[in-house]
Amino acid sequence: MRILTLNANLKGIGTYRRCFYFSRELARRGHAVTMFTVSRDSLYRPRQYYKAEWIGERAAANGEPGWVRIIEGPGVGYRWIPGWGSGPLDIYARIRELVMGEYQAVWGFEHHPNVSWPIYLTKRFRGYRFYSDWCDWFAGNANPFRGYKWAHRIDGVLEERIRFAAEMVSVTSILLKERALAIGIPPERVVHIPEGAAVDYIVPLDADESRERMRLPAGRPLVAAVRAGDMCREVRVFNEVLRRVPDALFLMIGHVPPPALELAERFGIRDRLILVGWVSDEDYPRYLACADVCFCPLEDGTNDRARWPAKILDYLAAGRATVTNDVGEAGTLFRHREVGVVAGPTGEEMADCIVGLLRDSDRSRFLAENARRVVVKEWDWRVRGSQIASVVEG
């Protein structure tokens, strides 16, 4: 079957991950899969290549199952409309691919203009089967729109409308499944496909060797977090950690927004932050391996209950001791499998859990090793493969 998957995000960011691994699992089952994303490098021209793994590109597939044809749409205009995904050249390229590509199935990953508009303009006369993936609660949550409620309402209509055009709606969380049912999607057209772990890409690495290679201090307690939101929650938690472990350092992976840095300055802890910015795909697992403890604060609200924070699965796949909150899908995993520590809702309670792991190396090692075993056995994207394929094959 010829299948097109449409990702709304820039290459390597956000829903790109889920879309790529869905695409690869479909390709592993013999389907000819093309994935459309948005280029981070090319503003005016599309790029095309093939991928079978997270790292690496080829000009052509080598004939073995699992290769995905990737098209990067031009990036100009990607952020012109609030909520993003609005590049006119990108949208035009997707429409052209849908018209010329003879696809039997199309799977759209989210509702942004570069996903929904090509579907609305081509579905009726091209005759393909359309499927929609819902992985976040955008309207009023993941998409802040600078607080404009009218923009939230418009986004909410667009976010929900695209689901009615789909034969099946895949969701990443139980909360989104409940939302799909609440707006009138029939139960037989909604399937819960949780997030997966990239266990072939992110593997446990030696911490000492990784610190030496990444030029990070040896012998110092090191906690790490990948960017989420404004990162102020993470800074507050680390400030509490320092009260108990004065020589600790905080490795912040990804671009750190100014409010978090300003908060660190007010706390007087700016010199304890290690800012590495956006890191390469090759270096990302190495930075994770440097951490003694990784943590991800979650708030018990719609946003964190609706999504699946993939960075948590990265921490577990890397074999790192991990602390999070009992919220949403991540909380369910941590309650049912001994893969990490669930903290109470306050920053002080999370700091207590982090400090406990820093001081108990045996406990940290056990959780880290068990986390790796669990995600390999139960959360590998290849475990999801048959469920993903059943959506388009069923």
C-alpha positions in Angstrom: 0.0 0.0 0.0 1.2 3.5 -0.8 0.9 5.6 2.4 1.6 9.3 3.0 2.2 10.6 6.5 1.9 14.3 7.2 3.9 15.8 10.1 3.1 19.4 11.1 6.4 20.2 12.8 9.9 21.0 11.8 12.2 18.0 11.3 13.2 16.4 14.6 10.8 18.5 16.7 7.6 17.6 18.5 5.3 15.3 16.7 8.0 14.5 14.1 9.2 11.7 16.4 5.8 10.0 16.6 5.2 10.4 12.9 8.6 9.0 11.9 8.3 5.9 14.0 4.7 5.3 12.9 6.0 5.6 9.3 8.9 3.3 9.9 6.7 0.6 11.4 4.4 0.7 8.4 7.4 0.5 6.1 8.7 -2.5 8.0 5.5 -4.3 7.1 6.1 -3.8 3.4 4.2 -0.6 2.8 5.7 2.2 0.6 5.7 5.1 3.0 6.4 8.8 2.3 6.6 11.2 5.2 6.2 14.9 4.8 7.8 17.2 7.4 9.1 20.8 7.5 12.8 21.7 6.8 14.9 23.4 9.4 17.5 24.3 6.8 15.8 25.0 3.5 13.5 28.0 3.2 12.4 27.8 -0.4 13.1 24.3 -1.8 12.0 20.9 -0.7 14.5 18.2 0.2 14.1 14.5 -0.3 16.0 11.4 1.0 15.4 8.1 2.7 15.7 7.1 6.4 15.4 3.8 8.2 16.9 4.9 11.6 16.7 8.1 13.6 20.3 9.1 12.6 21.4 9.1 9.0 20.0 9.8 5.5 20.5 8.1 2.1 19.8 9.2 -1.4 18.0 5.9 -2.0 16.6 2.9 0.0 18.7 -0.2 0.0 15.8 -2.5 -0.7 15.3 -3.9 2.8 12.0 -3.2 4.6 11.8 -0.2 6.9 13.0 2.6 4.7 10.8 5.8 4.7 11.0 8.3 1.9 11.3 11.7 3.6 10.2 15.0 2.0 11.1 18.2 3.9 8.8 21.0 2.8 10.2 24.5 2.5 10.4 26.3 5.9 9.5 29.8 4.8 6.3 31.0 6.6 6.2 28.1 9.1 5.5 30.5 12.0 3.4 33.1 10.1 0.2 31.9 11.7 0.0 31.4 15.5 0.2 27.7 16.2 2.7 27.3 13.3 2.6 24.9 10.3 1.6 27.7 7.9 4.3 27.8 5.3 2.7 28.4 1.9 5.4 26.6 -0.1 5.3 23.7 2.3 1.5 23.5 2.0 1.6 23.7 -1.8 4.2 20.9 -2.0 2.0 18.7 0.1 -1.0 19.4 -2.0 1.0 18.6 -5.1 2.3 15.3 -3.6 -1.3 14.3 -2.7 -2.5 15.0 -6.2 0.4 13.3 -8.0 1.3 10.5 -5.6 -1.5 7.9 -6.1 -1.7 7.2 -2.3 -4.2 4.7 -0.9 -3.9 6.0 2.7 -2.9 9.3 4.3 -2.2 9.7 8.0 -2.1 13.2 9.4 -0.3 14.0 12.6 -2.2 16.8 14.1 -4.5 19.6 12.8 -2.2 22.4 11.7 -2.7 24.1 8.3 0.0 22.1 6.6 -1.8 18.9 7.6 -5.5 19.8 7.4 -5.6 22.2 4.4 -4.1 19.7 2.0 -6.5 17.1 3.2 -9.6 19.3 2.9 -8.5 20.3 -0.7 -7.7 16.9 -2.1 -9.5 14.1 -0.1 -12.8 14.3 -2.0 -11.4 13.8 -5.5 -8.3 11.7 -4.8 -10.2 9.0 -2.9 -7.6 8.0 -0.4 -8.4 6.8 3.1 -7.6 9.4 5.8 -6.5 8.7 9.3 -5.8 11.4 12.0 -3.4 11.2 15.0 -4.2 13.2 18.1 -1.2 13.5 20.4 -1.8 16.7 22.4 -4.5 19.0 23.7 -3.6 22.1 21.7 -6.4 24.6 22.0 -5.9 26.6 25.1 -3.2 24.4 26.4 -0.2 23.4 24.2 -1.0 26.4 21.9 -1.0 29.4 24.3 -1.8 32.0 21.5 -0.5 34.7 23.9 -3.6 34.2 26.0 -6.1 35.3 23.4 -9.3 33.3 24.1 -10.8 33.9 20.7 -7.7 32.3 19.2 -8.2 29.3 21.5 -11.8 28.9 20.3 -10.8 29.0 16.7 -8.0 26.5 17.3 -10.4 24.2 19.2 -12.8 24.1 16.3 -10.0 23.3 13.8 -8.4 20.8 16.2 -11.7 18.8 16.5 -13.0 19.2 13.0 -10.2 17.3 11.3 -11.0 14.2 13.3 -14.5 13.9 11.7 -12.8 13.7 8.3 -10.9 10.6 9.4 -11.9 6.9 9.1 -9.9 6.3 12.3 -8.5 8.6 15.0 -5.4 7.4 16.8 -4.7 9.0 20.2 -1.7 9.0 22.5 -3.6 9.2 25.8 -6.8 8.0 27.5 -7.8 11.7 28.1 -7.7 12.4 24.3 -9.7 9.2 23.7 -12.3 10.5 26.1 -12.3 13.9 24.3 -12.7 12.2 20.9 -15.7 10.3 22.2 -17.1 13.4 23.9 -17.2 15.4 20.6 -19.0 12.6 18.9 -16.4 10.3 17.2 -17.8 6.7 17.3 -15.9 4.4 19.7 -15.1 2.0 16.9 -13.2 4.8 15.1 -10.9 5.7 18.0 -7.8 3.7 18.9 -5.4 4.4 21.7 -1.8 4.0 20.6 0.6 5.1 23.4 3.9 6.8 22.7 6.9 4.5 22.1 10.5 4.4 23.1 13.4 4.8 20.7 15.4 2.0 22.2 17.5 1.4 19.1 18.6 5.1 19.1 18.9 5.9 22.8 20.9 3.2 24.6 22.7 3.2 28.0 26.3 4.6 27.8 29.0 4.8 30.4 28.5 7.9 32.5 32.2 8.7 33.2 33.2 8.3 29.5 30.2 10.4 28.4 31.2 13.2 30.8 34.7 13.2 29.6 33.6 13.3 26.0 31.1 16.0 26.6 33.6 17.9 28.8 31.4 17.9 31.8 32.8 17.9 35.4 33.6 14.4 36.8 32.6 13.5 40.3 29.9 16.2 40.8 26.2 15.3 41.4 24.5 16.1 38.1 20.8 16.3 37.4 19.4 16.8 33.9 16.2 17.9 32.2 15.2 18.4 28.6 13.4 21.6 27.8 9.6 21.6 28.6 7.7 24.8 28.6 9.4 27.8 30.2 11.6 25.6 32.4 10.8 27.7 35.5 9.4 24.6 37.3 12.7 22.8 36.7 14.8 25.8 38.0 12.7 25.9 41.2 13.1 22.2 41.8 16.9 22.4 41.3 17.0 25.4 43.7 15.5 23.1 46.3 18.0 20.3 45.4 20.9 22.7 46.0 19.7 23.3 49.6 20.4 19.7 50.3 23.2 18.9 47.8 25.2 22.1 47.6 27.7 20.9 45.0 25.0 19.7 42.5 24.9 20.9 38.9 21.9 21.1 36.5 22.4 20.1 32.9 19.7 21.8 30.8 19.3 20.3 27.3 17.6 22.4 24.7 17.1 26.1 24.4 16.4 27.6 27.8 13.8 30.5 27.7 14.8 33.8 29.3 12.3 33.5 32.2 14.1 30.4 33.5 17.5 32.1 33.3 16.1 35.2 35.0 14.7 33.1 37.8 18.1 31.3 38.3 19.7 34.7 38.6 17.3 35.8 41.3 18.0 32.5 43.2 21.7 33.1 42.8 22.2 29.7 41.1 23.0 30.8 37.5 26.6 29.5 37.8 25.2 26.0 38.6 23.4 25.6 35.3 25.1 23.9 32.4 23.4 25.1 29.2 24.1 23.1 26.1 21.3 24.4 23.9 20.0 22.4 21.0 22.2 19.3 20.7 22.8 17.1 17.7 21.1 13.7 17.4 24.4 12.0 17.9 25.2 13.9 21.1 21.7 13.7 22.7 22.1 10.1 24.1 25.6 11.0 25.4 24.3 14.0 27.3 21.6 11.9 28.9 24.2 9.4 30.0 26.1 12.1 31.9 23.2 12.6 34.4 22.9 10.9 37.8 19.2 11.7 37.8 16.8 13.0 35.1 13.6 14.7 36.1 10.4 15.9 34.4 7.9 17.9 36.5 4.3 17.5 35.4 1.3 19.5 36.4 -2.0 17.8 37.0 -3.9 19.8 34.3 -5.3 19.1 30.9 -2.0 19.8 29.1 0.2 17.2 30.9 -2.6 14.7 31.3 -3.4 14.7 27.6 0.1 14.3 26.2 2.8 11.6 26.5 6.1 13.4 27.4 8.4 11.5 25.2 11.5 12.8 27.0 10.6 10.6 30.0 10.8 7.5 27.8 14.2 8.9 26.6 15.4 9.0 30.2 14.2 5.4 30.8 15.7 4.1 27.5 19.0 5.7 28.4 19.0 3.8 31.7 18.9 6.9 33.9 17.3 7.2 37.3 14.2 9.3 36.7 11.8 11.4 38.8 8.4 12.7 37.6 4.9 13.3 38.9 1.9 11.0 39.1 0.1 12.7 36.2 -1.4 11.3 33.0 0.1 8.5 31.0 3.6 8.8 32.5 2.1 8.5 36.0 0.3 5.3 35.0 3.6 3.7 33.8 5.5 4.7 36.9 2.7 3.3 39.2 2.6 -0.1 37.4 6.3 -0.6 36.7 9.2 0.1 39.0 11.0 2.3 36.5 11.5 5.5 38.5 10.2 7.6 41.4 6.9 9.5 41.5 7.1 12.7 43.5 4.4 14.7 45.2 3.0 17.8 43.5 5.3 20.4 45.0 8.8 21.4 44.0 10.1 20.5 47.4 8.7 17.0 47.2 10.3 16.5 43.8 13.6 17.8 45.1 13.4 15.3 48.0 13.0 12.4 45.6 15.9 13.6 43.4 18.2 14.0 46.5 17.2 10.6 47.7 18.4 9.0 44.4 21.6 11.1 44.4 22.4 9.7 47.9 21.3 6.1 47.2 23.4 4.8 44.3 22.2 1.3 44.7 18.6 2.3 44.4 19.3 4.6 41.4 21.2 1.8 39.6 18.3 -0.7 40.2 15.7 1.7 38.9 17.8 2.7 35.9 18.5 -0.9 34.8 14.9 -2.0 35.4 13.7 1.1 33.4 15.8 0.0 30.4 14.4 -3.6 30.6 10.8 -2.4 30.8 11.0 0.0 27.9 12.8 -2.5 25.6 10.2 -5.2 26.4 7.0 -3.1 26.5 7.6 0.3 24.9 9.9 -0.2 21.9 8.2 1.2 18.8 8.5 -2.2 17.3 6.1 -3.5 20.0 3.6 -0.9 18.7 4.1 -1.9 15.1 1.3 -4.4 14.7 -1.2 -2.0 16.3 -0.1 0.8 14.1 -0.4 -1.3 11.0 -3.8 -2.6 11.9 -5.2 0.9 11.6 -4.6 1.1 7.9 -4.8 -2.7 7.2 -7.9 -3.5 9.1 
